[in-house]
Amino acid sequence: MALKTIRCAGVHGFLVHTWSCTPEGTFDVHTVGAGLRSWREAKGLTQKEAATQLSVPPRTYQDYERDLRSPGAEAMAGFVQAGINANWLLTGEGPMLLEELQPKPQPTKINADALAAILMGAMKALPKADTGAIADFAVKMYLDVLERGLITPDGVGKGDLGEVS
């Protein structure tokens, strides 16, 4: 979908409008005001609550939403501090919220063979312990040998055994 940005002269300066041509040949228009309204509605806020959260006067916020006024750099910085993705707000592209841009944490890779061996050893060493205690012990032991470099998530490490009795 091709996006074009046009600048329209407004009462209070220049307003940025981004439009795209749909496969049906119609145009979708994205304005900062439409973006702010979408954000506010997604958050379940009134205009007054949104203005307070964004640190702008309520009347100014209303003018932004109605595209009667274009936010300046200071207001845009406040929007970003509130978690709004400035690229989305200006162009309609990308996710609405900055938190959606953050990479998702990857699951930690576990050396299943080493963990299985630790669990087997824990079950033999603690025959009367409940499963929770065995699991806690095994996790602590796994993290310890991983930290000491005796194992890696992919195999055997080259760490120091330290004092072994």
C-alpha positions as CSV (number, residue, x, y, z in Angstrom):
1,M,0.0,0.0,0.0
2,A,1.6,3.2,-1.1
3,L,1.6,6.0,1.4
4,K,1.8,9.7,0.4
5,T,2.1,12.6,2.8
6,I,0.5,15.9,1.9
7,R,0.7,19.1,3.9
8,C,-2.5,21.1,4.1
9,A,-2.5,24.7,5.2
10,G,-4.6,25.0,8.3
11,V,-5.9,27.7,10.5
12,H,-3.0,27.2,13.0
13,G,-0.2,26.3,10.7
14,F,0.4,23.1,8.7
15,L,-1.3,19.8,9.4
16,V,0.1,16.5,8.3
17,H,-2.2,14.1,6.5
18,T,-1.1,10.7,5.3
19,W,-3.2,8.9,2.8
20,S,-3.0,5.6,1.1
21,C,-4.7,4.1,-1.9
22,T,-6.6,0.9,-1.2
23,P,-6.9,-2.0,-3.6
24,E,-10.4,-0.9,-4.3
25,G,-9.1,2.5,-5.5
26,T,-10.4,4.5,-2.5
27,F,-8.2,6.6,-0.2
28,D,-7.6,6.1,3.5
29,V,-6.6,9.2,5.3
30,H,-4.6,9.3,8.5
31,T,-4.3,12.5,10.5
32,V,-2.6,13.2,13.8
33,G,-6.1,14.0,15.2
34,A,-7.5,10.7,14.0
35,G,-4.5,8.9,15.6
36,L,-4.9,10.7,18.9
37,R,-8.6,9.9,18.9
38,S,-7.8,6.2,18.2
39,W,-5.2,6.2,21.0
40,R,-7.6,7.8,23.5
41,E,-10.4,5.4,22.7
42,A,-8.1,2.4,22.9
43,K,-7.1,3.6,26.4
44,G,-10.7,4.3,27.4
45,L,-10.0,7.9,28.2
46,T,-12.1,11.0,27.9
47,Q,-10.6,14.0,26.0
48,K,-10.0,15.7,29.4
49,E,-8.2,12.6,30.8
50,A,-6.1,12.3,27.6
51,A,-5.1,15.9,27.8
52,T,-4.1,15.5,31.4
53,Q,-2.1,12.3,30.6
54,L,-0.4,14.1,27.7
55,S,0.2,17.3,29.7
56,V,-1.6,19.6,27.3
57,P,-4.6,21.9,28.0
58,P,-7.9,20.2,27.3
59,R,-8.9,22.8,24.6
60,T,-5.6,22.3,22.9
61,Y,-6.1,18.5,22.9
62,Q,-9.6,18.9,21.4
63,D,-8.1,21.1,18.7
64,Y,-5.5,18.3,18.0
65,E,-8.2,15.7,17.7
66,R,-10.2,17.8,15.4
67,D,-7.2,18.6,13.3
68,L,-7.6,22.3,13.9
69,R,-4.2,22.5,15.4
70,S,-1.0,20.6,14.8
71,P,1.1,19.6,17.8
72,G,4.6,21.0,18.0
73,A,7.8,19.3,19.0
74,E,7.2,19.7,22.7
75,A,3.7,18.2,22.5
76,M,5.0,15.3,20.3
77,A,7.7,14.6,22.9
78,G,5.0,14.4,25.5
79,F,3.0,12.0,23.3
80,V,6.1,9.8,23.0
81,Q,6.7,9.9,26.8
82,A,3.1,8.7,27.2
83,G,4.0,5.7,25.1
84,I,2.6,6.7,21.7
85,N,4.6,5.7,18.7
86,A,5.4,9.0,16.9
87,N,5.8,7.2,13.5
88,W,2.4,5.7,13.8
89,L,0.9,9.0,15.0
90,L,2.3,10.9,12.0
91,T,2.0,8.3,9.3
92,G,-0.3,5.6,10.4
93,E,2.4,3.0,9.9
94,G,3.6,0.6,12.6
95,P,2.1,-0.1,16.0
96,M,0.2,2.5,18.0
97,L,2.2,2.0,21.2
98,L,6.0,2.1,21.7
99,E,5.9,-1.0,23.9
100,E,4.8,-2.9,20.9
101,L,8.1,-2.0,19.2
102,Q,10.2,-3.6,21.9
103,P,11.6,-7.0,21.0
104,K,9.9,-9.8,22.8
105,P,12.1,-11.6,25.3
106,Q,13.3,-14.9,23.8
107,P,12.8,-18.0,25.9
108,T,16.0,-19.2,27.6
109,K,17.5,-22.2,26.0
110,I,17.9,-25.0,28.5
111,N,20.4,-27.9,28.3
112,A,17.8,-30.6,28.7
113,D,20.4,-33.4,29.2
114,A,22.1,-31.6,32.0
115,L,18.9,-30.6,33.7
116,A,17.7,-34.2,33.4
117,A,20.9,-35.5,35.0
118,I,20.6,-32.9,37.8
119,L,17.0,-33.9,38.4
120,M,17.9,-37.6,38.6
121,G,20.7,-36.8,41.0
122,A,18.3,-34.6,43.2
123,M,15.7,-37.4,43.3
124,K,18.3,-39.9,44.4
125,A,19.9,-37.5,46.9
126,L,16.5,-36.3,48.3
127,P,14.3,-39.4,48.2
128,K,11.8,-38.2,50.8
129,A,11.6,-34.6,49.5
130,D,8.4,-33.4,47.8
131,T,8.5,-32.6,44.1
132,G,8.6,-28.8,44.7
133,A,11.7,-29.0,46.9
134,I,13.4,-31.3,44.3
135,A,12.5,-28.9,41.5
136,D,13.8,-25.9,43.5
137,F,17.0,-27.7,44.3
138,A,17.5,-28.8,40.6
139,V,16.9,-25.2,39.3
140,K,19.4,-23.8,41.8
141,M,21.9,-26.5,40.9
142,Y,21.4,-26.0,37.1
143,L,21.9,-22.2,37.4
144,D,25.0,-22.7,39.6
145,V,26.7,-25.1,37.1
146,L,25.7,-22.9,34.2
147,E,27.1,-19.8,36.0
148,R,30.3,-21.7,36.8
149,G,30.7,-22.7,33.1
150,L,30.4,-26.4,33.7
151,I,27.6,-26.6,31.2
152,T,26.3,-24.3,28.5
153,P,22.8,-24.2,27.1
154,D,24.1,-26.2,24.2
155,G,26.4,-28.7,25.9
156,V,29.4,-29.2,28.2
157,G,31.2,-26.1,29.4
158,K,34.8,-25.5,30.3
159,G,34.3,-24.0,33.7
160,D,36.1,-24.5,37.0
161,L,34.9,-27.4,39.2
162,G,36.2,-25.5,42.2
163,E,36.7,-27.6,45.3
164,V,35.2,-31.1,44.8
165,S,35.0,-33.5,47.7
